[in-house]
């Protein structure tokens, strides 16, 4: 009887450690995906814009790193366009099987129509990004909210994104 109890406790302990190890292995995987999206944006220079993004993301929980391109096309004035190239770093976690990521970084921002009177149509900015998605193993759909703080013209928006790659 004593051997049976000892064997049972040993089996439970082995199963518990194996389950914990498998969960940790899942969290230590490197996930890589590309995303593209379309939505709306509002620059402080006025008007409303259509926002397009393209993004390459590498994630190893809880770390999140991305390279992102943003293009904002003004609906009212076709010459008032904004382009952004940014490198982002942030943190991620899953809330009820919905991965959530918050990130910031450094961006280079270019303007087709300069918002200032000087000749410089380029500045550096600080992008802020929040993203939530629903993913299968290789595809996902989500929402991304973004803003950019820079010295020329602040802007913010949101896009619906499609993700393709290793997401789980």
PyMOL commands that set and color helices and strands:
alter all, ss='L'
color gray80, all
select helices_A, chain A and resi 2-27
alter helices_A, ss='H'
color red, helices_A
select strands_A, chain A and resi 31-43+49-60+63-74+81-95+98-111+122-135+139-150+155-166
alter strands_A, ss='S'
color yellow, strands_A
deselect
rebuild
show_as cartoon
